Amino acid sequence: MNPTEIIRKKRNGSKLNRAEIEYLVNGYLKGNVSDYQMSAFLMAVYFQKMDFEETTMLPDIMIHSGTVVDLSTIPGIKVDKHSTGGVGDKVSLILAPMVAACGVPVPMISGRGLGHTGGTLDKLESIPGFRTDLSLVEYKKVIEKIGLVMIGQTNEIAPADKKMYALRDVTGTVECIPLIAGSIMSKKIAEGIDALVLDVKTGRGAFMQSESDAIELARMLIEVGKNFGKKTIGFLTDMSQPLGYAVGNWLEVVESIECLQGKNIPDLMEVTLVLGGAMVWMGGKAKSLEAGIFECRSALKSGKAWEKFLELVKAQGGDMSYLQNPRKYPRCKYSKEIKSTSSGDIDNIDALEVGFVNIMLGAGRMKVDDIIDPKAGISLCKKVGDSVSIGEVLAVIYADRQASLEIASHRLERAFSVATEPSVSSPLIHAMIDDQGVHSWHPCV
């Protein structure tokens, strides 16, 4: 086969067969298809899409480019959660130990920052010593021991996706439903799960900014999961403004620690409890979603969720002293307060712009090989609906890059919109989606 012919075929809108997709994916993994050829293919898919058959073939090929983990020897229903990506989204850091503390095994393979969104791996690796590069043998040992493990893709788990994932980030091909579905489901199915809860984000800071696109993505992910025999449900959640107050890797770890120790950050904890409650329910440890949420609350209140997080960090080599005393962590050389130039109510915080500013500060990547500064980031002082006066601090930015501080501060200031009329934030959870369709959501947190 000729890679150029396959690329041209997809570019012209034709359907590819399994052999053609397999040739490109496996050829790229082996080095027979170049970066620029795969980039061209990804862009062709971005514009021409894939039908359902092509979309289900893609993750299957990615899964079988490596090892499918067998966790059948571990008792219980193994459940994971995946977020399609957001700004300030540190939900996994709270949710995974919380759900594991409820008795549901959580094998979690996460990704790095993608585009303007943060990555769970980058957050975890901001904890000194924390290893996300466990081998499959180590992966199984950790989950057998503590009922929880959080790693990145190994060279054994969907290696084709690992290589393509990094390329999508720097070629402008992230926001593509077939590619997102292939990437997510190949990792999740290969890691050995029985069930999956999806957090599909919509709004300005999401990859799927329109609700209709987010619903289409959720339905596709659920159908792919069903096709592989994995019970999958999704929640459509809001990403119009950053989630929580911290944006940046170590800053988000600290906020997660505070929540695990009992602090209530309303928007962050509402999403976390609903997703966690669904996992506990699907894991057979609660009779309903509401009962699952109750179990999650109990795990937080009793301190068991925090204890489970400490177990996780210890098991994966993290330095516990930084969790017990976060002030010990190194600080950025520079910081700057962003102050309001008007009075009123915060009407909007542009999550997309906040994400890009975060990258400018050093907390994200513009190129595949960029090195992240775990200290850098943004601390929000106000959220949508809060009142503000002239001169009041909206946010504080932290960086070691003095040159980018001024530009970043101007951009972040413009990300805040202040109105003279009272403002309210959007509902955090728009809908629940399963294989029966889209269901309206009534808050039960």
Secondary structure as GFF3:
##gff-version 3
##sequence-region A 1 445
A	DSSP	alpha_helix	3	11	.	.	.	ID=ss1
A	DSSP	alpha_helix	18	30	.	.	.	ID=ss2
A	DSSP	alpha_helix	35	48	.	.	.	ID=ss3
A	DSSP	alpha_helix	52	63	.	.	.	ID=ss4
A	DSSP	beta_strand	79	83	.	.	.	ID=ss5
A	DSSP	alpha_helix	91	101	.	.	.	ID=ss6
A	DSSP	beta_strand	106	109	.	.	.	ID=ss7
A	DSSP	alpha_helix	120	125	.	.	.	ID=ss8
A	DSSP	alpha_helix	136	146	.	.	.	ID=ss9
A	DSSP	beta_strand	148	151	.	.	.	ID=ss10
A	DSSP	alpha_helix	159	169	.	.	.	ID=ss11
A	DSSP	alpha_helix	177	190	.	.	.	ID=ss12
A	DSSP	beta_strand	195	202	.	.	.	ID=ss13
A	DSSP	alpha_helix	211	227	.	.	.	ID=ss14
A	DSSP	beta_strand	231	238	.	.	.	ID=ss15
A	DSSP	beta_strand	246	247	.	.	.	ID=ss16
A	DSSP	alpha_helix	249	260	.	.	.	ID=ss17
A	DSSP	alpha_helix	266	282	.	.	.	ID=ss18
A	DSSP	alpha_helix	289	302	.	.	.	ID=ss19
A	DSSP	alpha_helix	304	315	.	.	.	ID=ss20
A	DSSP	alpha_helix	320	324	.	.	.	ID=ss21
A	DSSP	three_ten_helix	326	328	.	.	.	ID=ss22
A	DSSP	beta_strand	334	339	.	.	.	ID=ss23
A	DSSP	beta_strand	344	349	.	.	.	ID=ss24
A	DSSP	alpha_helix	351	360	.	.	.	ID=ss25
A	DSSP	beta_strand	377	380	.	.	.	ID=ss26
A	DSSP	beta_strand	387	388	.	.	.	ID=ss27
A	DSSP	beta_strand	393	399	.	.	.	ID=ss28
A	DSSP	alpha_helix	402	415	.	.	.	ID=ss29
A	DSSP	beta_strand	416	419	.	.	.	ID=ss30
A	DSSP	beta_strand	429	434	.	.	.	ID=ss31
A	DSSP	beta_strand	437	440	.	.	.	ID=ss32
###
